[in-house]
């Protein structure tokens, strides 16, 4: 099971990243656990300085942008 974590303050880009990640995981047929982290004090714990950010199984995959659907699928599979 993959653990997907989206770090963001709740802005439109953060919400889009969360939806893109969930949709890509479902299209790939992945079992996943989702967590949205909005506490800015925790961002540094993950080495994130720019949001939105996506971590997959604790590994930072993207920060500061929302990848395309195809790019998201590649990130989730790697």
C-alpha positions as CSV (number, residue, x, y, z in Angstrom):
1,X,0.0,0.0,0.0
2,X,1.4,3.4,-1.0
3,X,1.3,6.3,1.4
4,X,0.5,9.6,-0.3
5,X,1.0,12.8,1.6
6,X,0.2,16.3,0.2
7,X,1.7,19.2,2.0
8,X,0.0,22.6,1.5
9,X,-1.8,25.4,3.1
10,X,-5.2,24.7,1.5
11,X,-4.7,26.8,-1.7
12,X,-6.2,25.9,-5.0
13,X,-2.9,24.4,-6.2
14,X,-2.7,22.2,-3.1
15,X,-6.3,20.9,-3.6
16,X,-5.5,20.3,-7.3
17,X,-2.4,18.3,-6.4
18,X,-4.3,16.2,-3.9
19,X,-7.1,15.4,-6.5
20,X,-4.5,14.7,-9.2
21,X,-2.6,12.2,-6.9
22,X,-5.8,10.4,-5.8
23,X,-7.1,10.1,-9.4
24,X,-3.8,8.8,-10.7
25,X,-3.6,6.3,-7.9
26,X,-7.1,5.1,-8.6
27,X,-6.5,4.9,-12.4
28,X,-3.4,2.8,-11.7
29,X,-5.3,0.5,-9.4
30,X,-3.1,1.3,-6.5
31,X,-4.1,0.7,-2.9
32,X,-3.2,3.9,-1.0
33,X,-3.5,5.8,2.2
34,X,-3.9,9.5,1.8
35,X,-2.9,12.3,4.3
36,X,-3.1,16.0,3.8
37,X,-0.8,18.0,5.9
38,X,-1.5,21.7,6.3
39,X,0.5,22.5,9.4
40,X,3.4,24.7,8.1
41,X,5.5,23.8,11.1
42,X,5.6,20.2,9.8
43,X,6.7,21.1,6.3
44,X,10.3,21.5,7.3
45,X,10.3,18.1,8.9
46,X,9.9,16.7,5.4
47,X,12.5,19.1,3.8
48,X,9.7,21.0,2.0
49,X,10.2,24.7,1.5
50,X,7.7,25.3,-1.4
51,X,4.2,24.0,-1.5
52,X,2.2,22.2,-2.8
53,X,4.4,19.1,-2.3
54,X,3.8,15.4,-2.7
55,X,5.5,12.6,-0.8
56,X,5.1,9.0,-1.7
57,X,6.1,6.5,1.0
58,X,7.9,9.4,2.7
59,X,9.9,10.4,-0.3
60,X,9.5,13.9,-1.8
61,X,8.4,13.5,-5.4
62,X,7.3,17.0,-6.3
63,X,7.4,20.5,-4.8
64,X,6.1,23.8,-6.0
65,X,4.0,22.6,-8.9
66,X,1.1,20.4,-9.9
67,X,2.3,17.7,-12.4
68,X,0.2,16.5,-15.3
69,X,-1.9,13.4,-14.9
70,X,0.7,11.3,-16.9
71,X,3.6,12.7,-14.9
72,X,1.7,11.9,-11.7
73,X,1.3,8.3,-12.7
74,X,5.0,8.0,-13.4
75,X,5.8,9.5,-10.0
76,X,3.5,7.1,-8.3
77,X,4.9,4.1,-10.1
78,X,8.6,4.9,-9.4
